Structures are given as structure tokens and as C-alpha cells.
């Protein structure tokens, strides 16, 4: 009896040892709540994305630990970048990054470089659209540009922040068409939308999600999308138009394109299996219906990149952004 | 009638057990906050704001606004019982309320205070219900110049109408404007006054400043004065309540006048404090026997309380419709709206109907429930003041620290809070008012952005502030208010010559 028991005990012990040895190597898992760091204010596109992730992770049981959203929108998102930079080796913080990771260090001289963080995955690309007020007479890009050229004082173009993607797009629209706009930097896309509706600006270059509500209310007109191809969503959003009905700016004779990444990063110096856990998590996340519905509602372009593909994309995107910023004259000395 | 059906919709949003429970919690917390000296309505709302981040916006605002109503009611309790204003706007209530309490008429004074508070806020809520939709469409006319003109009006009215010495108001305001500039500048996209220190990137949070300036500094002052709190017992019986209510109709002119003053100063940001003083002074001016004021006259309680509550309620209207807070608490609620992802401003009434009308409905319900609640719980709240200060003070400090930390989950903010506590203490000692400082810290950034955006739009032409009737009249009014002391003394001199 005792011998048998002993053998059994040994067997169990061995199993335990195998399991214990296998566990940390095969599957690292978060041991406390995971912080989704948002580099923008409440209610903005990044915040909405974080809240969607939080609920999709919870609803589909993608992670044992809960996710919490942490808003670090100070200094136009610079606060979040510094926060991630100083959290080296902490695998319980994941940043929703966008083009600020390239632009902010250039324009505001914030000591940050995305290569110091650990890239996890690119999860979507965001579009930009040229919008104008419906009460203005011009119905398409050509008429709008013609009116802008003739306008004195110049047309006012609203946008989010200074020396960022919205102003870059404004500068390139000016360069391609030879017009001049007075660019008004607002605190958020929401404010830019409201000011366009109130006729205090003539146009803005908001993301689809930022102008969605006022577009549906028939208060703004979508002139063109700054992309090579039209958006893929064909379901009607307003009573007349779908996202797909909006022409590209190139079709309309304005050859300017810009897409903004939405990507996830861990702090620097995390282990490969920690990164692997998050790659797997977001792979599962982008397949949920919650995520797909969210993409369509916000009119985001679906993309999923990880590992080497992602780094390659980031390097190219970085170079592109740097060029645009330099050409627009937004790089601080 | 559209307002009426929308209001009914609001009630339907509100009438769930969860919302009603939150409303009760908010009211009790608010009365508590109002009773504790130093921990006023703005502080109470500021401290409890982060707790609501995970709630849906309607529940969150219902709870926070109920804290506000509760604080408006509760502020009167300590003014009357102990001659310590629980809130700055209850200072005028002490003039006649405390003498009444000393004459053993505490219950009468309390009932008078609560009833008139209720009437004041009811008038203001009616105003909001029927004016809000038209104010919302009017609000779309606000571009950068209009916004700047309104901010200018607020700053100027503080300087022109403030009771303190003018140069001290300006010093306080300048200090606030300076600190508002720390952090990222939206217009140029550059960092300012951060000295390469990443803790300063996000700027100075005004909620942290408010908690330190008001809460911590009050504790420091009280510690220094070794304030002994001795209260009178207050019991409310039905007989007393009915007796006061019977007297009400006699004072209808005072009530109406005070409500009107309150609403006006609430909408144009003048504040509950100014409203309560102004209506007390007017009630005294129009009374036949001016001598009886200050010696326990019930009208001296009616007037300031009606105005304070009307103004506190009306202050929410510009906050909702324009995104401009009419009072300190409204400013903090504004921060809350942004946190919950609502853009206070013109489209709020269009885009978030359920939220807005839920809030308006909660003003009715919250005030009725709050009124009944304060009447029944006066003895309980009065007993807080029998707890020794040495036991209450640490609790207040800890709750302030938790509040400051929770706003941005930043340990560094607790140090800011303590620093502002010392600043507030020094300011109070040398008689520099704190309100202009807070106002400048809240609005400084927005005012600057609005000014610079106007300048970009107009190509640097200052006449943009007189480019249409709306912006022109606000800007002119602002300048008139700024120089009001000079203007009014000139008028008086002119009259004397005539006479």
C-alpha cells in the first residue's frame, strides 16, 4: 500500500513539476488588471476604442484579468507617451497609439521614440475626410477650392491641435491647389465639428467618427476622403449616402492622401512571451463581432499587422510622417 | 409644449431604481458636504467626481447634481446653528439666521432657509425648462470671438462687482492665468513653462488646486484658531414648519425679487455669493423697518437663501448650453461632462436629449426629495459638529488627498494639493480672494485659445469683437462692468450736483 501510494505521490509530484515548468514558458498571463492607456481626452476616438476593447474583452472572455481604461491626454497625448516610456518592463500597460508617436517628438520636442516601446499590433487605419457646411453653396471639391481661392479673408479650416495630422492635411491641400486657409486649431475633433456647424469655419478635415453625428443630422457635407480608394462600407449612414458614396480626393482632382495608424504598444523591455500574449489577445479581439461592428460604425479601415510586418510598416510610416512634417515646416529646431 | 413632452421623457429616463438610489446617495452626501465647513459644494463634487467615471453619463450627472443640491441646502445649516457658513454663499444667511437660533428660533430659521431655497431653485428650474431649447439654438452662434467676449465678461464682472479690494482681485486672477498657461499650448502645439519636467506636461489640474485652496487651507486656518464648535440643538416639529409656511405669502415680493436676482447672476456668471448678498441688501433696502434686520428677522433668511439657490441652479444653464460654467461647482460638473465624453455646448441639447432632459427632470425631483430630506435630518447633521475637530480634521484631509489622487491617478497631484493648501492659507491671511484665482485657472486656457483663434480668423483685427450685435454687446457690457466702480461713482457725483 504505502509503496503504491508513494509511487502515486511521486507521479503526481512529477506532473506538478512538469506543469510548473511548462506554465511560465508556454503562456504568460497578466497577474493584475491591464491598463489600456489612452493618449487623448475623454470621448475622443482613442477613448471610444479603449472602451470598446474593454467591453469586448470582458464579453468574450478573452482575458482572465479585467481591463481598465486610463486617460492620459495631457500635453496633447504627450503625457501618455512619457508614461509608457517610464513604465519599462511593466507588461500590464498597453498603449493605443496613433500618429502622435511620430509627430509629437518632432513638433514639441518631447523626448520620446516609439522604438523604445514594444510594438504589439497595428489594429486599424483611420481615414480623413474634407467636410464643409451644408449651407455653403459649393457641392464638390472643385467648387469648394475655387471658392476658397477667391475668398478674402481666407476660408477658415478647423482641426484638432497644432502641427498635427489635421494641419498637415491642410498644408498639403494648400500646396496642391495654391489656396490659402486660416487654420484654427481646436482642442478636439468634437469642437471642430460644432464650430463647422455654427458656420464659424468653412471646412474641417475630421475623422469619419468625429463628424458622424453632424453628418447624419445633415449639417455638414462630405466632400472627399484622403485615401487612394473609397471606403468599403456600403450601408446608408445618412438618408442619402453611405461611406462608400464619398469620392476620393484624388478622383476629385486633389491628390492628397493620408491614413492614420491605430496600433497597440507595450512598454519597453517586456519579455517575448509577454508580447506574445498580447499579440494573441488582439488577434482574437479583431475577430469578435463587437470589433467588426465598431470598425464599421467608426468607418475605420481594417488592417492587422504584428511582428516583423508591423515594424516594417512603422518604419515606413515614420519616414513618411517625417517627410510630411519637414515639408510642412512643422519640425521644431 | 415641446418642453413639456421632453420633460416627461426626462422623467421616464430618471425613474429607475438605480437612478433614484443614486439620487438619494448624492443628496445625503451633498448635505453632509454642505454642513462641513470648508468642504463646500465644489469640493464635494470634485472629490466624488472620479467615482462616477465608470457610470453612464445620466446616472453620473444625476448623482453629482444631487450632491450640488444637497450642498446648497446643507450650507445653511451651520450658518444658522453655529454662525459658521458651510458655504460661501450662506454667509449672508448668518446675518439673521444666527440671531434667530440664539433666540431659540433655530427650527424656524432652518425651515425658512430650506423652504426659500426650494422656491428659488424651483423658479430657476422652470426657467431652464422653458428657455433651454431656445438658448441651445442661440448658442450655435458662438464662435471664437463670442466665446472670448463671454470669458472677458466673466473676468471683468469679478473685478468690477467683487466686494474685495480691486487690486487684490487682479493679483489673484493674474496668478491663476499664469498657472493656466503651464503645459501644452493648443494653438502653437508647443510646451510652455514645463522646464523639461514631464510631470508638468499635463498642466495644473484645477480640481487639485481647488481641493488644496479651499479644503486644506480651511483646515490649516481652523487648526490655528483652535475653533471650538458649540452648537444649539435643533428639532423640527410639524407645527414650526406650518407656522413658517403660513408666513410665506407675506413675503412674496422678496421671494420673487430674490429669485430673479439669483437667476440673472446664475446665468451671467456672477455667482451665488454675489446673488445672496445682493438680495439681502435689496430686501433690507426695501423693508419699512430696516432696523430689525440683523436681529433675527425671518425675511433676512428668506432673501439670501432664495437667491443663492436660484443662482446655483441657473448656473447650470450656460454650462449645458454654452459650455461656460456659471459657478465653481458648475465648472467642475463641466469637467465631468467632458470626462463622460459629452461635449457641453450647442449640440448637447440636440445630440444628448435623454441626458439633458434627464438632468432637468432630476432638478425637479432632486429638489423635492432634498427638501424633504433636509427637513427630517437636521438633528442628525447638527450632531456632526459635536464630534471634536481633532477627529474630523484628519478625515477631511484624507478625503481631500484621495480626491486629488483619483482625478488623474497621479501621486504628484497630492503634492500639488498640499502646496495649494499652503497657498490658500497665505491668500486668506493676507486677504487675497481665492475665487478669482480658481476662475482664472479654469477659464484662462479657454479664454486664451478663444482670443488667439479670433485673431487668426480676423487676421489680427481687434474689431472682430464688435463685428456683430451679439459679440459687440457682450464685449461692451464686459468693459462697462470692469469700470463699473468708476462709472457708478461718477453717476453719484453727477446726481449730487443735480440735487
Interface residues (C-beta under 8 A of the other chain):
Chain A: X41 X42 X43 X47 X48 X70 X71 X72 X73 X74 X75 X76 X78 X79 X82 X86 X107 X108 X109 X110 X153 X156 X161 X162 X163 X164 X182 X183 X184 X185 X186 X187 X188 X190 X191 X194 X195 X197 X198 X200 X213 X214 X217 X330 X332
Chain B: X140 X141 X142 X143 X144 X183 X184 X185 X186 X187 X188 X189 X190 X191 X194 X198 X201 X202 X203 X338 X339 X340 X341 X342 X343 X345 X346 X347 X350 X351 X408 X409 X449 X453 X456 X457 X458 X459
